[in-house]
Amino acid sequence: MSRKQREADIESVYHHIQMITRRANSRARQLAEPLSMVEHSLLRFIADTPGTRATDIAEAFSLNRSTVSRQVGTLLDLGYAVYDDSEAGRGRVLELTKLGQERLDASAAVHRAAVIERLEGWSKDQISDFALALERYNKADNDL
């Protein structure tokens, strides 16, 4: 593959990732009580990482602690997360509330349904190859 073709292909990948993100944001707004991309990402991280603290989120997402503090504050204000202070010495551990889990589940269901719809007509091998390619692509960002 020539350098020019490689650059064109990389630009195409970038363009398509942008389209995926744009459509995901649009889909999320169709929910009665949509989550922003940030809220969805933080709730998913908290759900997938038991015992996580705001400092863990800041580190995992390479964000300033004050930024994460404001974003976590929003989740707390919305009733999507709470601090579990029962683990002494560990800092302020975050966990989802029932409402937070419900909002995350609803948001994820909308996105999952869109993926299922887009993969309609794809063969088992095509889906498997696509999954492997995405896994390889995301491997560099394993912590997120």
Phi and psi restraints in degrees (value plus and minus 20) as a CYANA .aco file:
   2 SER   PHI     -92.5   -52.5
   2 SER   PSI     140.3   180.3
   3 ARG   PHI     -81.6   -41.6
   3 ARG   PSI     -60.0   -20.0
   4 LYS   PHI     -84.1   -44.1
   4 LYS   PSI     -62.3   -22.3
   5 GLN   PHI     -86.3   -46.3
   5 GLN   PSI     -60.3   -20.3
   6 ARG   PHI     -80.2   -40.2
   6 ARG   PSI     -66.2   -26.2
   7 GLU   PHI     -81.9   -41.9
   7 GLU   PSI     -60.2   -20.2
   8 ALA   PHI     -85.1   -45.1
   8 ALA   PSI     -60.8   -20.8
   9 ASP   PHI     -86.7   -46.7
   9 ASP   PSI     -60.5   -20.5
  10 ILE   PHI     -84.3   -44.3
  10 ILE   PSI     -61.3   -21.3
  11 GLU   PHI     -81.8   -41.8
  11 GLU   PSI     -58.5   -18.5
  12 SER   PHI     -84.8   -44.8
  12 SER   PSI     -62.9   -22.9
  13 VAL   PHI     -80.0   -40.0
  13 VAL   PSI     -67.4   -27.4
  14 TYR   PHI     -78.5   -38.5
  14 TYR   PSI     -66.4   -26.4
  15 HIS   PHI     -79.2   -39.2
  15 HIS   PSI     -64.2   -24.2
  16 HIS   PHI     -90.6   -50.6
  16 HIS   PSI     -53.8   -13.8
  17 ILE   PHI     -84.9   -44.9
  17 ILE   PSI     -61.1   -21.1
  18 GLN   PHI     -79.8   -39.8
  18 GLN   PSI     -62.0   -22.0
  19 MET   PHI     -83.5   -43.5
  19 MET   PSI     -61.6   -21.6
  20 ILE   PHI     -80.4   -40.4
  20 ILE   PSI     -66.2   -26.2
  21 THR   PHI     -83.3   -43.3
  21 THR   PSI     -63.8   -23.8
  22 ARG   PHI     -81.8   -41.8
  22 ARG   PSI     -64.3   -24.3
  23 ARG   PHI     -86.4   -46.4
  23 ARG   PSI     -57.8   -17.8
  24 ALA   PHI     -83.0   -43.0
  24 ALA   PSI     -62.7   -22.7
  25 ASN   PHI     -83.3   -43.3
  25 ASN   PSI     -60.6   -20.6
  26 SER   PHI     -84.8   -44.8
  26 SER   PSI     -64.0   -24.0
  27 ARG   PHI     -81.1   -41.1
  27 ARG   PSI     -62.9   -22.9
  28 ALA   PHI     -80.6   -40.6
  28 ALA   PSI     -55.6   -15.6
  29 ARG   PHI     -91.1   -51.1
  29 ARG   PSI     -31.7     8.3
  30 GLN   PHI     -99.9   -59.9
  30 GLN   PSI     -35.1     4.9
  31 LEU   PHI     -90.9   -50.9
  31 LEU   PSI     132.9   172.9
  32 ALA   PHI     -78.8   -38.8
  32 ALA   PSI     -61.5   -21.5
  33 GLU   PHI    -149.4  -109.4
  33 GLU   PSI      61.2   101.2
  34 PRO   PHI     -90.6   -50.6
  34 PRO   PSI     131.2   171.2
  35 LEU   PHI    -115.2   -75.2
  35 LEU   PSI     122.0   162.0
  36 SER   PHI     -92.0   -52.0
  36 SER   PSI     146.0   186.0
  37 MET   PHI     -79.8   -39.8
  37 MET   PSI     -58.6   -18.6
  38 VAL   PHI     -85.1   -45.1
  38 VAL   PSI     -68.0   -28.0
  39 GLU   PHI     -79.8   -39.8
  39 GLU   PSI     -64.9   -24.9
  40 HIS   PHI     -80.0   -40.0
  40 HIS   PSI     -67.0   -27.0
  41 SER   PHI     -81.5   -41.5
  41 SER   PSI     -64.3   -24.3
  42 LEU   PHI     -88.1   -48.1
  42 LEU   PSI     -63.2   -23.2
  43 LEU   PHI     -82.8   -42.8
  43 LEU   PSI     -61.1   -21.1
  44 ARG   PHI     -82.1   -42.1
  44 ARG   PSI     -63.9   -23.9
  45 PHE   PHI     -83.2   -43.2
  45 PHE   PSI     -65.2   -25.2
  46 ILE   PHI     -82.4   -42.4
  46 ILE   PSI     -62.8   -22.8
  47 ALA   PHI     -84.9   -44.9
  47 ALA   PSI     -58.8   -18.8
  48 ASP   PHI    -105.2   -65.2
  48 ASP   PSI     -31.0     9.0
  49 THR   PHI    -148.8  -108.8
  49 THR   PSI      56.6    96.6
  50 PRO   PHI     -75.2   -35.2
  50 PRO   PSI     119.7   159.7
  51 GLY   PHI      64.2   104.2
  51 GLY   PSI     -10.6    29.4
  52 THR   PHI     -93.8   -53.8
  52 THR   PSI     128.4   168.4
  53 ARG   PHI    -138.3   -98.3
  53 ARG   PSI     146.7   186.7
  54 ALA   PHI     -77.9   -37.9
  54 ALA   PSI     -56.5   -16.5
  55 THR   PHI     -85.7   -45.7
  55 THR   PSI     -53.0   -13.0
  56 ASP   PHI     -85.8   -45.8
  56 ASP   PSI     -60.2   -20.2
  57 ILE   PHI     -84.2   -44.2
  57 ILE   PSI     -65.9   -25.9
  58 ALA   PHI     -77.3   -37.3
  58 ALA   PSI     -63.8   -23.8
  59 GLU   PHI     -87.3   -47.3
  59 GLU   PSI     -66.5   -26.5
  60 ALA   PHI     -84.2   -44.2
  60 ALA   PSI     -56.3   -16.3
  61 PHE   PHI    -118.0   -78.0
  61 PHE   PSI     -17.0    23.0
  62 SER   PHI      33.8    73.8
  62 SER   PSI      29.2    69.2
  63 LEU   PHI    -136.7   -96.7
  63 LEU   PSI     136.7   176.7
  64 ASN   PHI     -87.1   -47.1
  64 ASN   PSI     121.7   161.7
  65 ARG   PHI     -79.9   -39.9
  65 ARG   PSI     -54.5   -14.5
  66 SER   PHI     -88.0   -48.0
  66 SER   PSI     -54.9   -14.9
  67 THR   PHI     -83.7   -43.7
  67 THR   PSI     -67.6   -27.6
  68 VAL   PHI     -84.5   -44.5
  68 VAL   PSI     -58.3   -18.3
  69 SER   PHI     -79.0   -39.0
  69 SER   PSI     -63.7   -23.7
  70 ARG   PHI     -84.7   -44.7
  70 ARG   PSI     -63.1   -23.1
  71 GLN   PHI     -86.9   -46.9
  71 GLN   PSI     -60.9   -20.9
  72 VAL   PHI     -85.6   -45.6
  72 VAL   PSI     -58.5   -18.5
  73 GLY   PHI     -77.1   -37.1
  73 GLY   PSI     -59.2   -19.2
  74 THR   PHI     -83.3   -43.3
  74 THR   PSI     -64.5   -24.5
  75 LEU   PHI     -81.2   -41.2
  75 LEU   PSI     -60.1   -20.1
  76 LEU   PHI     -85.8   -45.8
  76 LEU   PSI     -65.0   -25.0
  77 ASP   PHI     -82.5   -42.5
  77 ASP   PSI     -56.3   -16.3
  78 LEU   PHI     -97.7   -57.7
  78 LEU   PSI     -30.4     9.6
  79 GLY   PHI      61.6   101.6
  79 GLY   PSI      -0.8    39.2
  80 TYR   PHI    -108.9   -68.9
  80 TYR   PSI     -41.0    -1.0
  81 ALA   PHI    -165.8  -125.8
  81 ALA   PSI     139.1   179.1
  82 VAL   PHI    -160.4  -120.4
  82 VAL   PSI     141.9   181.9
  83 TYR   PHI    -109.8   -69.8
  83 TYR   PSI     115.0   155.0
  84 ASP   PHI    -125.8   -85.8
  84 ASP   PSI      79.3   119.3
  85 ASP   PHI    -106.6   -66.6
  85 ASP   PSI      -9.7    30.3
  86 SER   PHI     -92.6   -52.6
  86 SER   PSI     -40.0     0.0
  87 GLU   PHI    -110.4   -70.4
  87 GLU   PSI      67.6   107.6
  88 ALA   PHI     -80.3   -40.3
  88 ALA   PSI     121.1   161.1
  89 GLY   PHI      60.9   100.9
  89 GLY   PSI     -25.2    14.8
  90 ARG   PHI    -122.1   -82.1
  90 ARG   PSI     -21.7    18.3
  91 GLY   PHI      68.2   108.2
  91 GLY   PSI    -189.0  -149.0
  92 ARG   PHI    -113.7   -73.7
  92 ARG   PSI      83.7   123.7
  93 VAL   PHI    -100.6   -60.6
  93 VAL   PSI     114.3   154.3
  94 LEU   PHI    -116.1   -76.1
  94 LEU   PSI     124.9   164.9
  95 GLU   PHI    -165.2  -125.2
  95 GLU   PSI     134.4   174.4
  96 LEU   PHI     -95.3   -55.3
  96 LEU   PSI     126.7   166.7
  97 THR   PHI    -105.7   -65.7
  97 THR   PSI     152.1   192.1
  98 LYS   PHI     -78.4   -38.4
  98 LYS   PSI     -62.6   -22.6
  99 LEU   PHI     -83.0   -43.0
  99 LEU   PSI     -63.0   -23.0
 100 GLY   PHI     -80.7   -40.7
 100 GLY   PSI     -63.3   -23.3
 101 GLN   PHI     -84.4   -44.4
 101 GLN   PSI     -61.1   -21.1
 102 GLU   PHI     -82.5   -42.5
 102 GLU   PSI     -64.0   -24.0
 103 ARG   PHI     -85.4   -45.4
 103 ARG   PSI     -61.6   -21.6
 104 LEU   PHI     -84.2   -44.2
 104 LEU   PSI     -64.8   -24.8
 105 ASP   PHI     -80.7   -40.7
 105 ASP   PSI     -62.7   -22.7
 106 ALA   PHI     -85.2   -45.2
 106 ALA   PSI     -63.2   -23.2
 107 SER   PHI     -84.3   -44.3
 107 SER   PSI     -66.2   -26.2
 108 ALA   PHI     -82.9   -42.9
 108 ALA   PSI     -58.0   -18.0
 109 ALA   PHI     -82.8   -42.8
 109 ALA   PSI     -60.5   -20.5
 110 VAL   PHI     -83.4   -43.4
 110 VAL   PSI     -65.3   -25.3
 111 HIS   PHI     -88.1   -48.1
 111 HIS   PSI     -61.2   -21.2
 112 ARG   PHI     -83.2   -43.2
 112 ARG   PSI     -61.4   -21.4
 113 ALA   PHI     -81.7   -41.7
 113 ALA   PSI     -57.5   -17.5
 114 ALA   PHI     -86.2   -46.2
 114 ALA   PSI     -59.6   -19.6
 115 VAL   PHI     -85.0   -45.0
 115 VAL   PSI     -64.9   -24.9
 116 ILE   PHI     -78.6   -38.6
 116 ILE   PSI     -64.1   -24.1
 117 GLU   PHI     -83.7   -43.7
 117 GLU   PSI     -63.4   -23.4
 118 ARG   PHI     -87.6   -47.6
 118 ARG   PSI     -49.1    -9.1
 119 LEU   PHI    -109.8   -69.8
 119 LEU   PSI     -18.4    21.6
 120 GLU   PHI     -78.1   -38.1
 120 GLU   PSI     109.7   149.7
 121 GLY   PHI      70.6   110.6
 121 GLY   PSI     -28.5    11.5
 122 TRP   PHI    -100.3   -60.3
 122 TRP   PSI     125.1   165.1
 123 SER   PHI     -95.0   -55.0
 123 SER   PSI     143.6   183.6
 124 LYS   PHI     -76.5   -36.5
 124 LYS   PSI     -62.7   -22.7
 125 ASP   PHI     -85.9   -45.9
 125 ASP   PSI     -59.5   -19.5
 126 GLN   PHI     -84.1   -44.1
 126 GLN   PSI     -61.8   -21.8
 127 ILE   PHI     -85.4   -45.4
 127 ILE   PSI     -62.9   -22.9
 128 SER   PHI     -82.8   -42.8
 128 SER   PSI     -64.8   -24.8
 129 ASP   PHI     -82.0   -42.0
 129 ASP   PSI     -61.8   -21.8
 130 PHE   PHI     -83.8   -43.8
 130 PHE   PSI     -64.7   -24.7
 131 ALA   PHI     -80.3   -40.3
 131 ALA   PSI     -62.9   -22.9
 132 LEU   PHI     -85.3   -45.3
 132 LEU   PSI     -60.3   -20.3
 133 ALA   PHI     -83.9   -43.9
 133 ALA   PSI     -62.8   -22.8
 134 LEU   PHI     -85.5   -45.5
 134 LEU   PSI     -60.3   -20.3
 135 GLU   PHI     -81.0   -41.0
 135 GLU   PSI     -64.3   -24.3
 136 ARG   PHI     -83.6   -43.6
 136 ARG   PSI     -63.7   -23.7
 137 TYR   PHI     -80.8   -40.8
 137 TYR   PSI     -63.1   -23.1
 138 ASN   PHI    -102.4   -62.4
 138 ASN   PSI     -30.2     9.8
 139 LYS   PHI     -77.3   -37.3
 139 LYS   PSI     -53.3   -13.3
 140 ALA   PHI     -85.6   -45.6
 140 ALA   PSI     -44.2    -4.2
 141 ASP   PHI    -132.2   -92.2
 141 ASP   PSI      20.6    60.6
 142 ASN   PHI     -73.2   -33.2
 142 ASN   PSI     -51.1   -11.1
 143 ASP   PHI     -93.4   -53.4
 143 ASP   PSI     -38.0     2.0
